[in-house]
């Protein structure tokens, strides 16, 4: 009986334990929630100290350029997560205080979570105490001999660059060489080959190449250099490591290639590289500016391949099949042409198409020909080509420089882009917000263009000064950036487009380029309220612009209609009251210019070669913000009186091969039919002037004597013709001067008093002077400046070119009295 009772009691006890134990644990979570939270806080504090110790070891390993073990990195991540969870628990504890409804459940959850987290923290503490080491030595960098240059072949451009580099390195007076060029042009591949040759020739005891990249870790670079030299580098301090390397490198003949340098580095103080004596440095970069900052003594540009060399490289990647199949060969030629001689693209596309069928080749050729808002759908092109070029763009440290780069993508492929072409777009968009004159804007624009050329994002056009070109691939990247980064560009330039693009696409568009398309018809009205820049230039089939076309473009700032041969200007043009730059040329029909008088914000107005432009009306005088007025090549133009004189801010006036019959005003009571020359003379802001006065008497009018000499003090460039001959008779040497005056077929008056100040003022600033078929020059230049004028030879101090032809009865060119 006792045994039975004992068994029963034991069974009951176990049952009670089974039910009571979990209940007790749950009660404990509620009752001891504060204690559990405090215990957790203490454990987290211990864990934090262990984390600090481990992190210090990790930091030191980073300084030595070592590789952190995966288990250590994982442990640190788990510790950070645990610390965040503990903070959330403490916040929950605070919220549960004083809470009547739901307070018990909240405290219970805090106590439970804290208890479980304490166990997890103890596990992390145990794991953190087992780390014998947190890192491993970094793998040895590849030797120069083992570096792969599978794609390297010696072509015309690469051989030229290689020869220049080798010559510079053999020069005892050159210690640092810069190798620059656009992304993908082959700088790294070239330098690997150069390094191999120099290593083999024994010119240096050690040849090494390290990659710097955009965000260099100096300790890692030091570690790679030391490992190349077989040196232990265990010091943590950057400066101590630099001194160690400096001492180790002094006695050795060393060539160090710093590949992909983006910013200036202090080689001696930051790395410990003694550039000079036995140590020479070659740096590769996309930015010529980096070479200048590093004070390189010789710079070598790596240029793109010729089309023939690009074909050879392409064939080496793809194989002989492209020449065995005539149809494939034709498509392959199109593909290579679109690569623009950039080796990286040639190799990437060749590798992608190597084993593909003709249909895929044709699709690739079609994709490459497009200039669209997304990269061509060709494997590897986005990652290996577009992204590296975009890095060059991202690295530009000035928003204005970036925007000028994007503006270049508005122009069709292979265009020669002049700074004059870009100026209206820059002014219209207020790219340089703090600039108020065209002279300053031109200088700033030139600075941006130089920066872009030094960054190898634009190519210098050596045939035309002040002009650039954009590589085809660079342009594709720029269109991609301009379309995808909030700039809202739509670029469809240079395509055989005959119809207006989809309206939905344009609704949010801010900058639209349809240059050099074949558009014949425009919509009657457009909802383009955000559009700020519109270019329809070089659409030679565009004969008509609907009357309401511009009504929905209320935000338009720049409108380019150069070389569009429409018949008439629509009345809706007057709605563009925010317009700052307007360019019109090629207009074949009647042209009511008075409409433009309502565009009060206009700063640039180009109206050259408009056969329908007969009269510049007084309404143009209302454009009081106008800074540039181009009326050149309008042979039949008449300028209404009291028009030009009201353009008080005008800086540049171009009347080349245009209006020249200035009114000869003798009597104030007679109303003038034409503009008088004194109106131009009153424009005190003028810096550039191109003008002709066919009748010399207009220079002698009574109003001119006092006005002209004293209001042109800011003139820095002028072309002035007096007489019956036109610009085509001006000598080439004279035209090459920035400031020149031509007297052609003119009769110089006997009495000089009426125009003496006028001519002396110009001659004092003139670099080129041409006298042709003139009468009244018996005493040569003295007849112009007057022996008794007081100016003497001082009036000719800037004269560099003097051309005299068919001026009869000239006894001498300059009197000795004048020279004295």
ZAMARGU-4260 file (C-alpha; in steps of 0.2 Angstrom, whole numbers, plus 5000, padded with zeros to 4 digits):
<rodrens>
0) 5000/5000/5000 | 5014/5012/5004 | 5022/5008/4988 | 5006/5012/4978 | 5004/5028/4988
5) 5022/5033/4984 | 5020/5030/4966 | 5004/5040/4965 | 5012/5054/4975 | 5027/5054/4963
10) 5016/5054/4948 | 5005/5068/4954 | 5021/5078/4958 | 5027/5076/4940 | 5011/5082/4933
15) 5011/5097/4945 | 5028/5101/4939 | 5023/5099/4921 | 5009/5112/4923 | 5016/5123/4936
20) 5034/5126/4929 | 5028/5135/4913 | 5016/5145/4923 | 5029/5150/4935 | 5041/5155/4921
25) 5028/5166/4913 | 5024/5174/4930 | 5043/5177/4932 | 5043/5186/4915 | 5030/5198/4922
30) 5036/5200/4939 | 5055/5202/4935 | 5053/5211/4919 | 5064/5226/4926 | 5077/5214/4932
35) 5078/5205/4916 | 5080/5222/4906 | 5093/5228/4918 | 5103/5211/4916 | 5102/5213/4897
40) 5108/5231/4898 | 5123/5224/4908 | 5127/5210/4896 | 5125/5222/4881 | 5138/5234/4890
45) 5150/5219/4891 | 5147/5214/4873 | 5150/5232/4868 | 5168/5232/4876 | 5172/5216/4867
50) 5166/5223/4851 | 5177/5239/4853 | 5192/5227/4855 | 5188/5217/4840 | 5184/5233/4829
55) 5201/5240/4834 | 5210/5224/4828 | 5199/5225/4812 | 5204/5244/4809 | 5222/5240/4812
60) 5221/5225/4799 | 5213/5237/4786 | 5227/5249/4789 | 5239/5235/4785 | 5229/5231/4769
65) 5224/5214/4776 | 5208/5204/4772 | 5195/5203/4786 | 5189/5186/4790 | 5171/5182/4785
70) 5166/5175/4802 | 5173/5191/4810 | 5163/5203/4799 | 5147/5192/4802 | 5150/5193/4821
75) 5151/5212/4820 | 5135/5213/4810 | 5126/5202/4823 | 5132/5213/4837 | 5126/5228/4829
80) 5109/5220/4827 | 5108/5215/4845 | 5113/5232/4851 | 5098/5239/4840 | 5086/5226/4847
85) 5091/5231/4865 | 5088/5249/4862 | 5070/5245/4855 | 5067/5234/4871 | 5072/5248/4883
90) 5060/5260/4873 | 5046/5247/4875 | 5050/5246/4894 | 5047/5265/4895 | 5031/5264/4886
95) 5024/5251/4897 | 5026/5261/4913 | 5010/5269/4919 | 5000/5260/4906 | 4984/5254/4913
100) 4976/5245/4898 | 4988/5232/4891 | 5002/5236/4904 | 5004/5219/4910 | 5005/5211/4893
105) 5018/5224/4888 | 5029/5221/4904 | 5027/5202/4901 | 5034/5204/4883 | 5048/5215/4889
110) 5053/5202/4902 | 5052/5187/4890 | 5062/5196/4876 | 5075/5202/4888 | 5077/5184/4895
115) 5079/5177/4878 | 5091/5190/4872 | 5102/5188/4887 | 5106/5170/4881 | 5110/5176/4863
120) 5121/5190/4870 | 5131/5176/4880 | 5133/5166/4864 | 5140/5182/4856 | 5152/5185/4870
125) 5158/5167/4870 | 5161/5168/4851 | 5170/5185/4852 | 5182/5178/4864 | 5187/5164/4852
130) 5195/5175/4839 | 5213/5171/4838 | 5215/5183/4823 | 5203/5194/4814 | 5211/5195/4797
135) 5222/5186/4784 | 5237/5194/4774 | 5231/5201/4758 | 5235/5190/4742 | 5251/5195/4733
140) 5247/5207/4719 | 5250/5199/4701 | 5267/5201/4695 | 5269/5211/4679 | 5274/5196/4669
145) 5257/5187/4674 | 5246/5202/4670 | 5235/5197/4655 | 5235/5208/4640 | 5225/5197/4629
150) 5217/5211/4619 | 5234/5221/4616 | 5239/5223/4599 | 5251/5236/4592 | 5241/5248/4581
155) 5246/5266/4574 | 5239/5275/4589 | 5245/5263/4602 | 5263/5262/4595 | 5264/5281/4594
160) 5259/5282/4613 | 5270/5268/4617 | 5285/5276/4609 | 5282/5292/4617 | 5281/5284/4634
165) 5297/5274/4632 | 5306/5289/4626 | 5301/5299/4641 | 5306/5285/4653 | 5323/5284/4646
170) 5325/5303/4648 | 5336/5306/4664 | 5327/5323/4666 | 5310/5315/4667 | 5303/5307/4683
175) 5285/5307/4680 | 5274/5304/4665 | 5256/5306/4663 | 5246/5295/4651 | 5228/5301/4648
180) 5213/5297/4637 | 5194/5293/4638 | 5187/5278/4647 | 5189/5262/4637 | 5203/5269/4625
185) 5216/5256/4632 | 5227/5265/4644 | 5228/5251/4656 | 5231/5238/4643 | 5245/5249/4635
190) 5254/5252/4652 | 5254/5233/4656 | 5263/5230/4639 | 5275/5244/4642 | 5279/5238/4660
195) 5282/5220/4653 | 5294/5227/4640 | 5303/5238/4653 | 5304/5223/4665 | 5311/5212/4651
200) 5324/5225/4646 | 5331/5227/4663 | 5329/5246/4663 | 5322/5245/4681 | 5326/5233/4695
205) 5308/5233/4699 | 5292/5237/4689 | 5275/5237/4698 | 5258/5242/4694 | 5244/5247/4707
210) 5226/5252/4704 | 5222/5268/4713 | 5203/5271/4707 | 5191/5284/4713 | 5191/5282/4732
215) 5209/5276/4735 | 5214/5268/4752 | 5231/5274/4755 | 5236/5260/4767 | 5230/5247/4754
220) 5241/5256/4741 | 5256/5256/4752 | 5253/5237/4756 | 5253/5233/4738 | 5269/5242/4734
225) 5277/5234/4749 | 5272/5217/4744 | 5278/5220/4726 | 5295/5223/4734 | 5294/5209/4746
230) 5294/5220/4761 | 5285/5217/4778 | 5274/5232/4782 | 5266/5230/4799 | 5265/5248/4805
235) 5248/5255/4808 | 5252/5274/4806 | 5251/5280/4788 | 5266/5292/4790 | 5277/5278/4798
240) 5273/5267/4784 | 5277/5280/4771 | 5294/5283/4780 | 5298/5265/4779 | 5294/5264/4761
245) 5304/5279/4757 | 5319/5272/4766 | 5317/5255/4757 | 5315/5263/4739 | 5330/5275/4739
250) 5343/5263/4733 | 5333/5254/4719 | 5329/5258/4701 | 5310/5257/4702 | 5296/5261/4690
255) 5279/5263/4698 | 5263/5263/4687 | 5248/5271/4696 | 5233/5266/4686 | 5217/5275/4685
260) 5221/5290/4695 | 5207/5303/4698 | 5214/5316/4710 | 5230/5323/4715 | 5241/5312/4727
265) 5256/5318/4737 | 5267/5303/4733 | 5281/5307/4745 | 5271/5311/4761 | 5255/5300/4758
270) 5263/5285/4750 | 5282/5286/4753 | 5287/5286/4735 | 5303/5296/4731 | 5299/5302/4714
275) 5316/5306/4706 | 5334/5299/4706 | 5331/5281/4703 | 5312/5280/4705 | 5300/5285/4691
280) 5281/5286/4691 | 5269/5284/4676 | 5251/5288/4680 | 5236/5284/4670 | 5220/5295/4671
285) 5205/5301/4661 | 5208/5319/4666 | 5223/5329/4659 | 5220/5341/4674 | 5226/5327/4685
290) 5242/5326/4675 | 5244/5345/4678 | 5241/5344/4696 | 5253/5330/4698 | 5266/5341/4689
295) 5270/5327/4676 | 5285/5332/4665 | 5278/5323/4649 | 5260/5319/4645 | 5255/5306/4632
300) 5237/5305/4625 | 5230/5288/4620 | 5219/5291/4605 | 5205/5280/4598 | 5209/5267/4584
305) 5207/5271/4566 | 5193/5262/4557 | 5205/5250/4549 | 5214/5246/4565 | 5197/5244/4574
310) 5192/5231/4561 | 5208/5221/4564 | 5205/5221/4582 | 5187/5216/4580 | 5192/5202/4568
315) 5204/5195/4581 | 5190/5194/4593 | 5177/5187/4582 | 5187/5176/4570 | 5189/5174/4552
320) 5170/5171/4549 | 5166/5189/4547 | 5176/5189/4531 | 5170/5173/4524 | 5152/5178/4524
325) 5148/5193/4513 | 5132/5198/4522 | 5139/5196/4539 | 5155/5206/4534 | 5143/5220/4528
330) 5134/5220/4545 | 5151/5219/4555 | 5157/5234/4546 | 5142/5244/4552 | 5145/5237/4570
335) 5164/5242/4570 | 5160/5259/4563 | 5148/5263/4577 | 5161/5258/4590 | 5170/5274/4586
340) 5188/5266/4587 | 5186/5263/4606 | 5195/5247/4609 | 5185/5242/4625 | 5168/5243/4615
345) 5176/5234/4600 | 5181/5219/4612 | 5165/5219/4622 | 5154/5219/4607 | 5165/5207/4597
350) 5165/5195/4612 | 5146/5196/4613 | 5143/5193/4594 | 5156/5180/4591 | 5145/5165/4590
355) 5129/5173/4586 | 5118/5172/4570 | 5116/5185/4557 | 5099/5191/4564 | 5107/5195/4581
360) 5121/5204/4572 | 5108/5215/4562 | 5099/5218/4579 | 5115/5224/4587 | 5120/5235/4572
365) 5102/5243/4574 | 5104/5245/4592 | 5121/5254/4591 | 5114/5266/4578 | 5101/5273/4590
370) 5104/5287/4601 | 5091/5284/4614 | 5088/5286/4633 | 5094/5269/4637 | 5110/5259/4633
375) 5110/5248/4618 | 5103/5230/4622 | 5119/5222/4620 | 5127/5211/4633 | 5140/5219/4644
380) 5139/5236/4636 | 5130/5244/4650 | 5142/5238/4664 | 5158/5238/4655 | 5156/5254/4644
385) 5142/5265/4649 | 5145/5265/4668 | 5164/5269/4667 | 5160/5284/4656 | 5146/5289/4668
390) 5159/5289/4682 | 5169/5302/4673 | 5154/5313/4672 | 5149/5310/4690 | 5167/5315/4695
395) 5165/5333/4687 | 5164/5344/4703 | 5154/5358/4695 | 5135/5357/4690 | 5138/5370/4677
400) 5152/5359/4669 | 5140/5344/4669 | 5126/5354/4661 | 5137/5360/4647 | 5142/5342/4644
405) 5123/5337/4643 | 5119/5352/4631 | 5132/5345/4619 | 5121/5329/4617 | 5108/5340/4609
410) 5118/5341/4593 | 5118/5327/4580 | 5131/5313/4580 | 5148/5319/4573 | 5144/5337/4574
415) 5157/5350/4576 | 5150/5360/4591 | 5156/5378/4592 | 5156/5389/4608 | 5145/5401/4598
420) 5132/5387/4595 | 5132/5383/4614 | 5131/5401/4620 | 5112/5404/4617 | 5108/5388/4626
425) 5118/5393/4641 | 5111/5410/4641 | 5093/5404/4639 | 5095/5391/4653 | 5104/5403/4665
430) 5118/5390/4667 | 5129/5403/4675 | 5117/5412/4687 | 5129/5425/4693 | 5135/5431/4676
435) 5127/5446/4668 | 5137/5450/4653 | 5140/5440/4637 | 5158/5443/4638 | 5158/5435/4655
440) 5147/5421/4649 | 5159/5417/4635 | 5174/5416/4646 | 5165/5405/4658 | 5158/5394/4644
445) 5176/5392/4637 | 5182/5387/4654 | 5169/5373/4655 | 5173/5367/4638 | 5192/5366/4643
450) 5187/5356/4658 | 5177/5344/4648 | 5192/5342/4635 | 5204/5339/4650 | 5192/5326/4656
455) 5192/5317/4639 | 5173/5319/4638 | 5175/5331/4623 | 5187/5330/4609 | 5196/5346/4603
460) 5193/5350/4584 | 5210/5355/4578 | 5203/5362/4562 | 5192/5375/4570 | 5197/5386/4585
465) 5184/5386/4599 | 5175/5370/4593 | 5174/5353/4600 | 5167/5336/4595 | 5159/5322/4605
470) 5163/5304/4602 | 5149/5294/4597 | 5149/5282/4612 | 5151/5297/4624 | 5136/5305/4616
475) 5126/5290/4618 | 5131/5290/4637 | 5127/5308/4638 | 5109/5306/4631 | 5106/5292/4643
480) 5111/5303/4658 | 5101/5318/4651 | 5086/5307/4649 | 5087/5298/4666 | 5093/5310/4679
485) 5079/5322/4680 | 5085/5334/4667 | 5071/5328/4656 | 5080/5329/4639 | 5072/5321/4623
490) 5085/5320/4609 | 5080/5314/4592 | 5093/5323/4582 | 5101/5318/4566 | 5087/5305/4561
495) 5076/5303/4546 | 5061/5308/4557 | 5047/5315/4547 | 5033/5316/4560 | 5032/5325/4576
500) 5036/5313/4591 | 5023/5306/4603 | 5014/5319/4613 | 5014/5309/4629 | 5033/5308/4628
505) 5035/5327/4627 | 5022/5332/4641 | 5036/5331/4654 | 5050/5336/4643 | 5061/5351/4647
510) 5074/5350/4633 | 5069/5344/4616 | 5081/5342/4601 | 5075/5338/4584 | 5090/5345/4575
515) 5094/5339/4557 | 5078/5328/4555 | 5067/5328/4540 | 5051/5335/4549 | 5039/5342/4536
520) 5024/5345/4547 | 5021/5351/4565 | 5005/5349/4576 | 4994/5364/4577 | 4996/5365/4596
525) 5006/5356/4610 | 5004/5354/4628 | 5023/5357/4632 | 5021/5369/4647 | 5038/5363/4655
530) 5048/5364/4639 | 5063/5376/4641 | 5074/5373/4626 | 5068/5368/4609 | 5079/5366/4594
535) 5072/5363/4576 | 5088/5369/4567 | 5093/5361/4551 | 5075/5354/4547 | 5076/5360/4529
540) 5060/5352/4524 | 5050/5362/4537 | 5041/5375/4526 | 5027/5379/4538 | 5024/5382/4556
545) 5006/5382/4562 | 5000/5398/4569 | 4996/5391/4586 | 5011/5380/4588 | 5020/5389/4602
550) 5005/5393/4612 | 5007/5379/4624 | 5026/5382/4627 | 5024/5396/4640 | 5041/5391/4649
555) 5052/5391/4634 | 5069/5400/4636 | 5078/5395/4621 | 5072/5393/4603 | 5083/5388/4589
560) 5076/5389/4571 | 5093/5391/4562 | 5092/5384/4544 | 5073/5380/4543 | 5065/5387/4528
565) 5048/5390/4533 | 5038/5404/4524 | 5031/5414/4539 | 5033/5416/4557 | 5017/5411/4567
570) 5008/5424/4578 | 5010/5412/4593 | 5028/5417/4594 | 5023/5432/4603 | 5017/5421/4617
575) 5034/5416/4622 | 5037/5430/4634 | 5050/5420/4645 | 5061/5418/4629 | 5079/5423/4632
580) 5087/5417/4616 | 5080/5416/4599 | 5089/5410/4583 | 5080/5412/4566 | 5089/5410/4549
585) 5084/5404/4532 | 5066/5411/4532 | 5060/5413/4515 | 5044/5422/4517 | 5037/5438/4524
590) 5043/5441/4542 | 5033/5452/4553 | 5047/5456/4566 | 5036/5468/4576 | 5029/5452/4584
595) 5046/5450/4593 | 5044/5467/4602 | 5033/5458/4615 | 5047/5446/4620 | 5054/5458/4633
600) 5066/5446/4641 | 5076/5442/4625 | 5094/5443/4627 | 5100/5435/4611 | 5092/5438/4594
605) 5099/5430/4579 | 5091/5435/4562 | 5104/5431/4549 | 5100/5426/4531 | 5082/5430/4532
610) 5077/5435/4514 | 5060/5440/4520 | 5067/5452/4533 | 5065/5469/4525 | 5063/5481/4540
615) 5069/5481/4558 | 5054/5491/4565 | 5054/5502/4580 | 5046/5488/4591 | 5063/5480/4592
620) 5069/5495/4602 | 5057/5489/4616 | 5069/5474/4619 | 5079/5483/4632 | 5087/5467/4639
625) 5095/5463/4622 | 5113/5460/4623 | 5117/5452/4606 | 5109/5457/4589 | 5114/5448/4573
630) 5106/5455/4557 | 5120/5449/4546 | 5118/5444/4527 | 5101/5453/4525 | 5106/5464/4510
635) 5089/5473/4508 | 5086/5477/4527 | 5081/5494/4532 | 5083/5499/4551 | 5070/5511/4557
640) 5076/5527/4566 | 5076/5527/4585 | 5077/5508/4586 | 5095/5504/4590 | 5098/5518/4602
645) 5086/5511/4614 | 5095/5495/4616 | 5106/5502/4630 | 5112/5484/4636 | 5117/5479/4618
650) 5135/5471/4619 | 5136/5464/4601 | 5130/5470/4585 | 5133/5461/4568 | 5128/5470/4552
655) 5140/5461/4541 | 5134/5461/4523 | 5118/5470/4529 | 5111/5487/4531 | 5124/5500/4527
660) 5115/5516/4520 | 5115/5526/4536 | 5105/5542/4536 | 5115/5558/4533 | 5106/5569/4545
665) 5109/5588/4541 | 5093/5596/4547 | 5084/5591/4564 | 5067/5597/4556 | 5068/5583/4543
670) 5062/5566/4549 | 5074/5552/4545 | 5069/5537/4535 | 5084/5527/4540 | 5093/5524/4556
675) 5108/5536/4559 | 5125/5530/4563 | 5125/5541/4579 | 5112/5528/4586 | 5126/5515/4585
680) 5138/5527/4592 | 5127/5530/4608 | 5128/5511/4613 | 5140/5512/4627 | 5140/5493/4631
685) 5146/5488/4614 | 5161/5476/4615 | 5159/5468/4597 | 5154/5477/4581 | 5153/5473/4563
690) 5147/5487/4552 | 5149/5496/4535 | 5145/5514/4530 | 5144/5515/4512 | 5143/5534/4512
695) 5157/5542/4521 | 5147/5558/4523 | 5137/5549/4537 | 5152/5549/4547 | 5153/5568/4546
700) 5135/5571/4552 | 5135/5584/4566 | 5128/5571/4579 | 5142/5559/4576 | 5157/5570/4580
705) 5153/5569/4599 | 5144/5553/4601 | 5154/5539/4593 | 5172/5542/4600 | 5166/5543/4618
710) 5153/5528/4619 | 5163/5514/4611 | 5176/5513/4625 | 5172/5495/4629 | 5175/5489/4611
715) 5187/5474/4610 | 5183/5467/4593 | 5177/5477/4578 | 5176/5476/4559 | 5172/5492/4551
720) 5171/5496/4532 | 5169/5513/4525 | 5165/5514/4507 | 5158/5505/4492 | 5167/5488/4494
725) 5160/5474/4503 | 5168/5461/4515 | 5173/5450/4501 | 5187/5463/4496 | 5195/5463/4513
730) 5212/5455/4513 | 5214/5438/4522 | 5228/5446/4533 | 5217/5460/4538 | 5203/5448/4542
735) 5214/5438/4554 | 5215/5453/4566 | 5202/5455/4580 | 5200/5474/4576 | 5201/5481/4559
740) 5196/5495/4548 | 5194/5496/4529 | 5192/5511/4518 | 5187/5506/4500 | 5182/5517/4486
745) 5181/5531/4498 | 5184/5549/4495 | 5193/5556/4511 | 5186/5574/4514 | 5198/5588/4514
750) 5191/5595/4530 | 5195/5582/4544 | 5187/5591/4558 | 5170/5583/4557 | 5177/5565/4559
755) 5194/5567/4566 | 5190/5561/4583 | 5180/5546/4576 | 5194/5540/4565 | 5208/5543/4578
760) 5197/5533/4591 | 5196/5518/4580 | 5214/5519/4573 | 5221/5519/4591 | 5213/5502/4593
765) 5215/5495/4576 | 5227/5480/4572 | 5223/5479/4553 | 5221/5493/4541 | 5216/5492/4523
770) 5216/5507/4511 | 5210/5502/4493 | 5204/5513/4479 | 5203/5529/4490 | 5205/5547/4485
775) 5211/5561/4495 | 5226/5551/4503 | 5240/5562/4496 | 5249/5562/4512 | 5245/5543/4516
780) 5240/5540/4534 | 5243/5558/4539 | 5228/5562/4528 | 5218/5551/4540 | 5224/5556/4557
785) 5230/5573/4552 | 5247/5581/4555 | 5240/5594/4566 | 5228/5582/4576 | 5240/5580/4591
790) 5238/5561/4590 | 5253/5558/4580 | 5260/5541/4578 | 5252/5536/4594 | 5236/5533/4584
795) 5245/5519/4576 | 5253/5510/4591 | 5242/5494/4589 | 5243/5493/4570 | 5251/5476/4564
800) 5244/5475/4547 | 5244/5489/4534 | 5237/5485/4516 | 5237/5499/4503 | 5231/5496/4485
805) 5226/5507/4470 | 5226/5523/4480 | 5233/5535/4467 | 5243/5551/4470 | 5250/5546/4487
810) 5266/5555/4490 | 5270/5546/4507 | 5262/5535/4520 | 5267/5544/4535 | 5274/5561/4538
815) 5290/5563/4549 | 5281/5577/4558 | 5268/5565/4563 | 5281/5552/4569 | 5290/5565/4579
</rodrens>
